[in-house]
Amino acid sequence: MKSNVYLFTLDISYHTFQQHYAGVASTVVVKTDNGLTLQLPASRLRPYLSQLGLKGRFRLVVDEANRFKSLELIV
């Protein structure tokens, strides 16, 4: 089964992300390095939230049907 890999950078404040996670908006929209716009459940990003917010480079892997496989913070 083939996977698709997307790279993107996030810089979201703690307060803004908490609004997303608390239900004001349940998804986060990101723009990948190649210009594609993706929508992710905010809950998938929660493990990477710090007191400074959600900041860094990420690698998202999805299957052929665009179902989530993995998300990782890359340094």
N, C-alpha and C positions, 0 to 999 in steps of 0.2 A: 504494500500500500504506500502510495506516494504522500509525502508531507510537503506543506508549504511553510516557508520560514519568512517572518516579517521582523524587521528591526525598526525601533522607534525610540525617541527620547521623550521623557516626561519631566515637567517641572510644575507640580501642583502643590499649593500650600496645604498645610495640615487642615486648616479651617475649610477650605474649598472641598477637599476630599471627604472630610467628615460629613459635609452636606450631601455629597453623592451617596455615601455609604448609608446614611440615616434614612434614605428613601426619597429625598427631594428629587434625585435623579439616580436611577439604579444602574446606569451605564456610563462609561467614560469613552469619549470619541478621541481617537488618536490618528495622527497622520504618519504613515510609515516613511522611511527614508526615500522610497521610490515614488512617493506622492499619493499612495492609496490611502483612503480614509477607512478606518476600522472602528467598530463599536465593540467594546468589551464590557462584561459585567464588572461593576466596581468591586465586587467581592473577590475577583481573581487578583486584584492589585493590593488588597488589604495586607497581605503578609509583608509587603515592601514599604509600608507606611512607617515613617519615623516622626519624631517631634518636629522635624524640619519640613515634613510633608512627604510627597512622593516625587523623588528626583533620581534621575539616572537613565541609563541606556538599557533597553529591554529586548529580548528575543522571544517572539511568540511563534509557536509551532502549532499548526492545525493540519487535519487530515484532508483528503481529497474533497470531502463534503463540507469543508470549513468548520469541522467540529474541533473544539479545543483539545490539544494534546499536552502542551506545556507552556509555561511562561517562566523566564528566568531573568534576573538582573545580571547584566554583563558589565564588567569593569573595564 
